[in-house]
Amino acid sequence: MIAKVIVYGETRQEVIEKSKTFFNSYTIEGIKTNIPLFQKFIDSKEFLDGNYNTNVLMEWLLTNKEEVNI
């Protein structure tokens, strides 16, 4: 693990916006990271709807694997 990101705010929408700002501005050079994955996932309908369980990321990856290039 290189870094752990914790984002907080008064509302869920505020946290989502802060997360987008962070992931769009943060750069790690020299190694491949999962930042592009989280940039795409945070904009997904599944995440934005907020109606999900602990399998949501795996399910999303299975249906979007070509988009996220895994």
C-alpha positions as CSV (number, residue, x, y, z in Angstrom):
1,M,0.0,0.0,0.0
2,I,1.3,3.4,-1.0
3,A,-1.4,5.5,0.5
4,K,-4.8,5.3,2.1
5,V,-7.4,7.9,1.2
6,I,-10.1,8.9,3.7
7,V,-12.6,11.6,2.6
8,Y,-15.2,13.1,4.9
9,G,-17.9,15.7,4.7
10,E,-21.3,16.8,6.0
11,T,-23.2,15.0,3.2
12,R,-22.6,12.0,0.9
13,Q,-22.7,14.4,-2.1
14,E,-19.9,16.5,-0.5
15,V,-17.8,13.4,0.0
16,I,-18.3,12.3,-3.6
17,E,-17.3,15.7,-4.9
18,K,-14.2,15.8,-2.7
19,S,-13.3,12.3,-3.8
20,K,-13.6,13.3,-7.4
21,T,-11.4,16.3,-6.9
22,F,-8.8,14.2,-5.1
23,F,-8.7,11.4,-7.6
24,N,-8.5,13.9,-10.5
25,S,-5.6,15.9,-9.0
26,Y,-3.5,13.2,-7.3
27,T,-0.6,11.7,-9.3
28,I,1.7,8.8,-8.4
29,E,4.5,8.3,-11.0
30,G,6.6,5.3,-11.7
31,I,4.1,2.5,-10.9
32,K,0.6,1.5,-12.0
33,T,-2.1,2.5,-9.5
34,N,-5.8,1.9,-9.1
35,I,-6.6,5.7,-9.3
36,P,-8.1,5.4,-12.8
37,L,-10.3,2.5,-11.6
38,F,-11.7,4.7,-8.7
39,Q,-12.2,7.7,-11.0
40,K,-14.5,5.5,-13.2
41,F,-16.2,3.7,-10.3
42,I,-17.1,6.9,-8.4
43,D,-19.0,8.1,-11.5
44,S,-20.9,4.8,-11.9
45,K,-24.6,4.5,-11.5
46,E,-24.1,1.8,-8.9
47,F,-22.0,4.0,-6.7
48,L,-23.9,7.2,-7.2
49,D,-27.2,5.5,-6.4
50,G,-25.8,4.4,-3.1
51,N,-27.8,1.1,-3.2
52,Y,-25.1,-1.5,-3.0
53,N,-23.4,-4.2,-0.9
54,T,-19.9,-5.4,-0.4
55,N,-19.9,-7.1,-3.8
56,V,-20.6,-4.0,-5.8
57,L,-17.1,-3.3,-6.9
58,M,-16.5,-6.9,-8.1
59,E,-19.8,-7.0,-9.9
60,W,-19.1,-3.6,-11.5
61,L,-15.7,-4.8,-12.6
62,L,-17.1,-7.9,-14.2
63,T,-19.6,-5.9,-16.3
64,N,-17.1,-3.0,-17.1
65,K,-13.8,-4.9,-17.5
66,E,-13.2,-3.6,-21.0
67,E,-13.8,0.0,-20.0
68,V,-11.4,-0.3,-17.0
69,N,-8.8,-2.3,-19.0
70,I,-8.2,-5.2,-16.5
